[in-house]
């Protein structure tokens, strides 16, 4: 999961970077407006996920209701890869 998170093609770490897992920028990621990139530290404690609360679980964040091409490139990942990515996110 960590390798996927840092993979430039998946692009998670392009915004969720550094020791606090954020670049502190304000961006529109396809969820209804521009929002500050949140830190991912302690992410597993903050459900529901996404700016609009569309995901009750971290895995649900990656389904078609919550995923956006403007918010990382996870659409091509299979379920196993997504599980690995979620497992990594749960360690932050």
N, C-alpha and C positions, 0 to 999 in steps of 0.2 A: 503494500500500500504506500509506503513512504516513497518508493521509486516512482510510482504513478503520480503522486502528489507533486513531485519535483520535476516530472517529465514536461519539457517545454510544449509538447503536443497536447497534453491534457490541460496545462496552463493554470493549475490551482495556485502554484507558488508565484505566479506573475503578480498577483495581488495580495495573497496571503503569505507574505514573506517576512523574514527577519525574526528576531527573538520573540516578538509578540504576534507573529503570524498575521500581520497587516501592513499595508503600505500607507495607511491613513488617508487614502484618497477618497474622494466622493465620485461615485460612478453610477451609471445606469446599466444594470445587468439584466434588464428585461423583466423586472418585477414591479413595474408601475411607477418608476421615478428614480431619481438619483439618491443614493444612500452612501454613507461612509462605510468603507470596507471594515467589517468587524474583525476583531482578533478571534482566532480560533482556539485560543487557550481556554480550557474548560468547556469547550463546545458541547460535550456530551451532557452537561448539566442544564442546558438552556433550550430544551424543546418547548414549543414547536419551532421548527427551523424555517429559514428564509425570512425576508423582510415582511412578507404577508402571512406568515404562519402556515403555508400550504403543506408543510411536511411534519407529520407527527413524530417521525423517526429520522435518523440520519440516512438510512437506506431510501426512504421515501423522497428525500431531497433530490435523488437522482432519477426518479421516474418522470414520465413525460408531462405530468401536471406541474411539476416544479422546475424541471430542467429548462435551461435556455442556452442557445449557442453563445450568447453574450456573457455567460457565466460559467466559463470553463468548457472544455471540449470532452465531455464524458459520454456523449451519446453513443459512441462507437465501442464503449467498453462492455464486455460481457458481464454476466451476473457475478462470476467468480472474481473478476477484477474489481468490480464495484464493492463486493464484500471485503476485499483486501484494503481498498481505499477507505472504507468506513471503519475498519478495524484500526487503521492508522489514525484516522481523525479522532477516534475514541481515546487515543493515548495522549493527545495534546492537552 
